[in-house]
């Protein structure tokens, strides 16, 4: 049985989630080029947050963090970002977080890297497809190339964030020592 996070741990995780989503919703409005916006660089951290909570406290707590992070971020995004981006972000966020949390939970007992890698990669594909098609379809912006660049960065960062994931989970996943 996993223990619930302390109120401070929960608040820190929910605040981190909200900050990542809000920052991404603002940064997605600033393209680096025709293939990438700044939001692509920050958003993959949302998957890291939910996977760390999922690993330490289980899927129910990860969903709670996602809900609180979602509510705070979307409320703030409605003030600080265009409505279409807030709606697209909220829809994509909830769908991709639920997928990420479910896949992670199903794979949690395998090799330490399999659950976060597979969950992040699948959720990144879903998030990208939903967000970009709602937020920018029908505009003159090069949203298809931005979506492809965004997905490439999310996939690359999904792999790169395995190292911080491993470092942050620490010895909790180390296999028990066997008697010789």
C-alpha positions as CSV (number, residue, x, y, z in Angstrom):
1,X,0.0,0.0,0.0
2,X,1.4,3.4,-1.0
3,X,1.2,6.2,1.5
4,X,-0.4,9.5,0.6
5,X,1.8,12.5,0.2
6,X,2.1,15.0,3.0
7,X,0.2,18.2,2.5
8,X,3.5,19.9,1.7
9,X,4.5,17.3,-0.9
10,X,1.0,17.4,-2.5
11,X,1.1,21.2,-2.6
12,X,4.6,21.2,-4.1
13,X,3.6,18.7,-6.8
14,X,0.4,20.5,-7.7
15,X,2.2,23.8,-7.8
16,X,4.9,22.4,-10.0
17,X,2.3,20.9,-12.3
18,X,0.3,24.2,-12.5
19,X,3.5,26.2,-13.1
20,X,4.6,23.9,-16.0
21,X,1.3,24.0,-17.7
22,X,0.8,27.7,-17.3
23,X,4.4,28.5,-18.5
24,X,3.8,26.2,-21.5
25,X,0.5,27.9,-22.4
26,X,2.2,31.2,-22.4
27,X,5.4,30.1,-24.1
28,X,3.6,28.2,-26.9
29,X,2.6,31.6,-28.3
30,X,6.3,32.4,-29.0
31,X,7.8,30.5,-31.9
32,X,11.5,29.9,-32.2
33,X,11.1,29.1,-35.9
34,X,8.6,27.4,-38.2
35,X,9.2,24.1,-36.4
36,X,9.2,24.9,-32.7
37,X,7.7,27.1,-30.0
38,X,9.2,27.7,-26.5
39,X,6.3,25.8,-25.0
40,X,7.7,22.5,-26.3
41,X,10.7,22.8,-24.1
42,X,8.7,23.2,-20.8
43,X,5.7,20.9,-21.2
44,X,7.4,17.5,-20.9
45,X,8.2,18.3,-17.3
46,X,4.4,17.8,-16.6
47,X,4.8,14.1,-17.4
48,X,7.9,14.0,-15.1
49,X,5.8,15.5,-12.2
50,X,2.9,13.1,-12.6
51,X,5.3,10.1,-12.9
52,X,7.2,11.0,-9.8
53,X,4.0,11.3,-7.8
54,X,2.7,8.1,-9.4
55,X,5.9,6.2,-8.5
56,X,5.9,7.5,-4.9
57,X,2.2,7.6,-4.1
58,X,0.3,5.8,-6.7
59,X,-2.1,6.6,-9.6
60,X,-4.8,8.1,-7.4
61,X,-2.5,10.7,-6.0
62,X,-1.1,11.4,-9.4
63,X,-4.6,12.1,-10.7
64,X,-5.3,14.4,-7.8
65,X,-2.1,16.4,-8.6
66,X,-3.1,16.5,-12.3
67,X,-6.6,17.8,-11.4
68,X,-5.4,20.5,-9.1
69,X,-2.6,21.5,-11.5
70,X,-5.1,21.5,-14.3
71,X,-7.6,23.7,-12.4
72,X,-5.0,26.3,-11.4
73,X,-3.2,26.4,-14.8
74,X,-6.4,26.6,-16.9
75,X,-7.9,29.3,-14.7
76,X,-4.7,31.3,-14.9
77,X,-4.4,30.5,-18.7
78,X,-7.8,31.9,-19.3
79,X,-6.5,35.3,-18.0
80,X,-2.9,35.1,-19.5
81,X,-3.4,33.2,-22.8
82,X,-5.9,33.2,-25.6
83,X,-9.1,31.2,-24.8
84,X,-8.4,28.7,-27.7
85,X,-5.0,27.9,-26.1
86,X,-6.5,27.5,-22.7
87,X,-9.2,25.1,-24.0
88,X,-6.8,23.2,-26.2
89,X,-4.3,22.9,-23.3
90,X,-6.9,21.8,-20.8
91,X,-8.4,19.1,-23.1
92,X,-5.0,17.8,-24.2
93,X,-3.6,18.0,-20.7
94,X,-6.4,15.9,-19.1
95,X,-6.4,13.3,-21.9
96,X,-2.6,12.9,-22.0
97,X,-2.2,12.9,-18.2
98,X,-4.9,10.2,-17.8
99,X,-3.1,8.1,-20.4
100,X,0.3,8.8,-18.9
101,X,-0.9,7.9,-15.4
102,X,-2.7,4.7,-16.5
103,X,0.2,3.4,-18.7
104,X,2.8,4.2,-16.0
105,X,0.7,2.3,-13.4
106,X,0.4,-0.8,-15.6
107,X,4.1,-0.8,-16.3
108,X,5.4,0.3,-12.8
109,X,6.6,-3.2,-11.8
110,X,8.9,-3.7,-14.7
111,X,12.4,-2.2,-15.3
112,X,12.6,1.3,-13.7
113,X,12.8,3.2,-17.0
114,X,10.1,1.3,-19.0
115,X,7.1,2.9,-17.2
116,X,8.2,6.5,-17.5
117,X,9.5,6.1,-21.0
118,X,6.5,4.4,-22.6
119,X,3.9,6.5,-20.7
120,X,5.6,9.7,-21.6
121,X,6.0,8.8,-25.3
122,X,2.4,7.7,-25.7
123,X,1.1,10.7,-23.8
124,X,3.2,13.1,-25.8
125,X,1.8,11.8,-29.1
126,X,-1.8,12.2,-27.8
127,X,-1.1,15.6,-26.2
128,X,0.4,17.0,-29.4
129,X,-2.4,15.7,-31.7
130,X,-5.1,17.1,-29.4
131,X,-3.5,20.4,-28.5
132,X,-2.3,21.6,-31.9
133,X,-5.5,20.5,-33.7
134,X,-7.7,22.5,-31.3
135,X,-5.4,25.5,-30.7
136,X,-4.3,26.3,-34.2
137,X,-6.2,24.4,-36.9
138,X,-7.8,26.8,-39.3
139,X,-5.2,29.6,-38.6
140,X,-2.5,30.8,-40.9
141,X,0.2,29.8,-38.4
142,X,2.5,27.0,-39.4
143,X,0.8,24.8,-36.8
144,X,1.5,21.4,-38.5
145,X,5.2,22.0,-38.5
146,X,5.0,23.4,-35.0
147,X,3.2,20.2,-33.9
148,X,5.9,18.1,-35.5
149,X,8.7,20.1,-33.9
150,X,6.8,20.0,-30.6
151,X,6.4,16.2,-30.8
152,X,10.1,15.8,-31.6
153,X,11.1,17.8,-28.6
154,X,8.7,16.1,-26.3
155,X,10.0,12.7,-27.4
156,X,13.6,13.8,-27.0
157,X,13.0,15.3,-23.6
158,X,11.0,12.3,-22.6
159,X,14.1,10.2,-23.0
160,X,16.4,12.9,-21.5
161,X,14.1,13.2,-18.4
162,X,14.7,9.6,-17.5
163,X,17.9,10.6,-15.8
164,X,16.3,13.2,-13.5
165,X,13.5,10.7,-12.9
166,X,16.0,8.0,-11.8
167,X,17.9,10.5,-9.6
168,X,14.8,11.7,-8.0
169,X,13.3,8.3,-7.2
170,X,16.7,7.4,-5.8
171,X,17.3,4.2,-3.9
172,X,13.6,3.5,-3.4
173,X,13.7,1.4,-6.6
174,X,17.0,-0.3,-5.9
175,X,16.5,-4.1,-5.9
176,X,16.8,-5.8,-2.5
177,X,20.2,-7.3,-1.7
178,X,20.3,-11.0,-2.1
179,X,22.1,-13.2,0.3
180,X,25.0,-14.9,-1.3
